[in-house]
């Protein structure tokens, strides 16, 4: 199951990278048009490198996590790089009960739509729902529920110039779990998000 999801994630990341187009505004939440361009060139042609793409992905993840109310605890997942792309991950450590998952996804989707992201796909499975979106600059972003109801966020860059990629600068709002992989299952109780969880 884990291997199958990794293959699907890689396929989605590749698809998002191939379809990169639109502006490259540098907005952390994808909204606004400051510095935008009407060019349909890729990040690679515009000069963005993998570190800059990773920072953009971090800003996108920071923005959506700040919009979830009540707040959830999260930790960094692994960063992966391809020949010209980078993926950043965040793992939600708050227990989100089956009864609350749709509300969680609704908040995320509303924020992405309000940030002018395009919703590319949705999985309405009761146990493992997910939402996949894309920015005008070609970055893919997704949220999915997996084993034990744990929510995972991923942000995938389009193809950019190769460079070294530093660890994320954002600090988790709970334990960092540095050097721990895989991360533990969700272990933070929320009166709201965990309601009804066994």
C-alpha positions in Angstrom: 0.0 0.0 0.0 2.8 2.4 1.0 4.7 1.6 -2.2 1.6 2.0 -4.4 1.0 5.5 -2.8 4.6 6.5 -3.4 4.3 5.5 -7.1 1.0 7.5 -7.4 2.7 10.5 -5.7 5.6 10.4 -8.1 3.3 10.1 -11.1 1.3 13.1 -9.8 4.4 15.1 -9.2 5.6 14.3 -12.7 2.3 15.3 -14.2 2.3 18.6 -12.3 5.8 19.3 -13.4 4.9 18.7 -17.0 1.9 21.0 -16.9 3.6 24.0 -15.2 2.6 27.3 -16.7 1.2 30.7 -15.8 2.6 33.4 -13.5 5.3 33.1 -11.0 4.2 35.8 -8.5 6.0 34.7 -5.4 2.9 35.0 -3.3 3.0 32.5 -0.4 -0.7 31.8 -0.7 -1.0 31.9 -4.5 -3.2 35.0 -4.5 -2.5 38.4 -5.9 -0.6 39.4 -9.0 2.5 41.2 -7.7 5.4 40.4 -10.0 3.2 38.2 -12.2 4.0 37.6 -15.8 1.8 36.4 -18.6 4.6 34.2 -19.9 3.8 30.4 -20.1 7.4 29.5 -19.6 8.5 26.9 -17.0 10.2 27.7 -13.7 13.4 26.4 -15.3 13.2 28.9 -18.2 12.5 31.8 -15.8 15.6 31.0 -13.7 14.1 29.5 -10.6 16.3 26.8 -9.0 15.4 23.9 -6.7 16.1 25.8 -3.5 13.8 28.7 -4.6 11.2 26.1 -5.6 11.5 24.4 -2.2 11.0 27.8 -0.4 7.9 28.5 -2.6 6.6 25.1 -1.6 7.3 25.8 2.1 5.4 29.1 1.8 2.4 27.3 0.2 2.4 24.7 3.0 2.8 27.3 5.7 -0.1 29.3 4.3 -2.6 26.4 4.2 -1.7 25.1 7.6 -2.3 28.6 9.1 -5.8 28.6 7.7 -6.9 25.4 9.4 -9.1 26.3 12.4 -8.8 25.1 15.0 -5.0 24.8 14.6 -3.5 21.3 14.0 -0.1 20.1 15.0 2.3 19.2 12.2 5.9 18.0 11.5 8.1 18.1 8.5 8.0 15.0 6.3 10.9 14.1 4.0 12.1 16.3 1.2 12.7 14.5 -2.1 14.3 15.8 -5.3 14.2 14.6 -8.8 16.4 15.6 -11.8 14.7 19.0 -11.9 11.9 19.1 -9.3 11.5 19.1 -5.5 8.8 17.9 -3.1 8.2 19.2 0.4 5.9 17.4 2.8 4.1 18.1 6.1 2.6 15.4 8.3 -0.4 16.3 10.6 0.2 15.0 14.1 -3.3 16.0 15.3 -5.8 13.1 15.4 -8.6 13.9 12.9 -11.6 11.7 13.4 -13.5 10.2 10.5 -16.4 12.5 11.3 -14.2 15.6 11.0 -12.2 14.7 7.9 -14.6 16.3 5.4 -14.6 19.5 7.3 -10.8 19.5 7.3 -10.7 19.0 3.5 -13.4 21.6 3.0 -11.3 24.2 4.8 -8.3 23.3 2.8 -10.1 23.4 -0.5 -11.8 26.7 0.2 -8.5 28.3 1.0 -6.9 26.9 -2.2 -9.8 28.0 -4.4 -9.6 31.5 -2.7 -5.9 31.5 -3.5 -6.8 30.9 -7.2 -5.4 27.4 -7.2 -7.1 25.0 -9.6 -8.6 21.9 -8.1 -7.3 19.1 -10.3 -8.8 16.0 -8.6 -10.7 14.9 -5.5 -10.9 11.5 -3.9 -14.1 11.2 -2.0 -13.3 7.9 -0.3 -14.7 7.8 3.2 -11.5 6.4 4.8 -8.8 7.9 2.6 -10.1 11.2 1.0 -7.8 13.6 -0.8 -7.7 16.9 -2.7 -5.2 17.7 -5.4 -4.6 21.3 -6.7 -2.2 23.3 -8.8 -1.1 26.9 -8.8 -0.8 29.1 -11.9 2.9 28.8 -11.6 2.7 25.0 -12.0 3.2 23.9 -8.4 1.2 21.0 -7.4 -0.2 20.7 -3.8 -2.3 18.0 -2.2 -3.7 16.9 1.1 -4.6 13.2 1.7 -5.7 11.0 4.6 -3.9 7.7 5.0 -3.5 5.1 7.7 -5.0 5.8 11.1 -6.6 8.9 9.6 -3.3 10.8 9.4 -3.4 13.8 7.1 -0.4 14.5 4.8 0.4 17.6 2.7 2.7 17.6 -0.3 3.9 20.4 -2.5 5.6 19.6 -5.8 7.5 22.0 -7.9 7.5 22.2 -11.7 10.8 21.5 -13.5 13.4 24.1 -12.3 17.2 24.5 -12.5 19.1 22.0 -10.5 20.6 23.2 -7.2 21.2 22.0 -3.6 18.2 22.1 -1.4 18.4 23.1 2.3 16.1 21.8 5.0 12.9 23.8 5.5 13.2 26.9 7.6 9.7 26.7 9.0 9.5 25.4 12.6 6.8 22.8 13.4 4.3 23.8 16.1 5.0 20.6 18.0 7.8 18.0 18.2 10.2 18.2 15.2 10.9 14.5 15.1 14.3 15.3 13.5 15.9 12.2 12.0 12.8 10.1 12.7 11.3 8.3 9.7 8.6 7.2 9.3 6.9 9.7 11.6 4.7 8.4 14.4 0.9 8.1 13.8 -1.1 11.1 14.9 -0.8 11.5 18.7 -2.1 15.0 19.5 -5.7 15.2 20.8 -8.0 18.1 19.7 -11.4 18.6 21.3 -12.7 19.5 17.9 -10.7 17.6 15.3 -10.5 14.4 17.4 -14.2 14.3 18.3 -15.5 10.8 17.9 -12.1 9.2 17.3 -11.6 5.8 19.0 
